[in-house]
Amino acid sequence: VIIPTRDRCRELELAVLSALGQIGVQLEVLIVDDGSMDATGQLVSRISDPRVRYLRRTVSEGVSAARNAGIAEARGRWIAFLDDDDVWAPTKLARQIEVMAASGRTWSYAGDVVVDRALNILAGGPPPPPDEVVRSLGRHNSVPAGASNIIVSADALAAAGPFDPGLSNHEDWDMWIRLARAGPPDWVCSPLVAISFHDHNASRDTAAMI
């Protein structure tokens, strides 16, 4: 699990706990600190779980570079991404891995809900099926909940290449297009991701939340 973060220590704690709370899987959590100036380092130092690794970058280079740094350090067969202000249901990883094991596909997503800072649900609905996601990728970022929703095999991710650090927005959309060229995703049609909606995540596709 790769969690890029910068100056969001309050939100980060809940994201990390939701990753460590996954059941039915063995995992490591790579927290990639992209030059935080807040108390992120102190927060991570209080986490005694040996599954957590902290990668501190002294200079901020953006979310793509942070994710790429995490990918380079990851040791698992599967790579999952979690934004520092989002949370997962406890069965998210296990259920997505289960459907991919059955289908032979190499990346997957689930459903999502939109929540506020207190985790009150603001919106939600069933995710689009994989064929619709792939068909729509040429027009918009059709993967619901963005990077926090995706699990991909390490081999498929290596074949697709790294996140593009030259993109300040839509770097995840660019990645999904490359992954889709090698084959469609699988899905779990259940709300397993909670994405937060607040003043500091203006990149969210708010139209998709209505």
C-alpha positions, 0 to 999 in steps of 0.5 A: 500500500503506497500512501503519498502525503504532504502536510495532512497529518490529521487526515493521514492517521485515519488513512494509515489505520484503514490500510493496517486494518485490512483483513485477509491479506498480508501487506506493507504500508509505504508512507511517502512524505513529499516534503511535509512541513507539519507533524507528519514525521512525529505522527508516523514515529508513534506508529509501532506497527512493523508493516509501516515504512516511512520514506521522507523526501526533503523536497516536494516533487509532487504526487507522481514522484512520491508514488513512483518512489513508493513503487520502487520500494514496494516488495509485494506482488500487488500494488495498491494506492491510497491518498492520505485523506481517503479510507478503505473498508476492511475487506477492500484489498482481499475482495479485489484480489479475490476477483482478479485471482478468479478472472486473471486480470491484473488491475481492479477497482471497487465502488466508492462513497463521498464523505466529509471530514467526519465520515458522514456520507455525502454521495455514492452509487454503484460503479460503472462496469469495466467495459464502460470504464475502458470505453470512457477513458478517452473522454474522462477519468472514468475510474471511480475514486481515482488512485485510492481505488486501484490495485494493480499487479506489480508486473503490470505496473512495471510494464505500464511504466511510472506515473508521469511527474510532468503532469500536475493533474490527471496523472492517475488518468494517464496511468489508467489509460496505459494499464487499459491498453494491456487489458481491462480491469476487474471490479467489485460492485460494492462501496469499499472506498470513502473519498473525502470532499473538502476545501483542499482537494479541489482536483476531485471530480465534483461532477461525479459526486452529484 
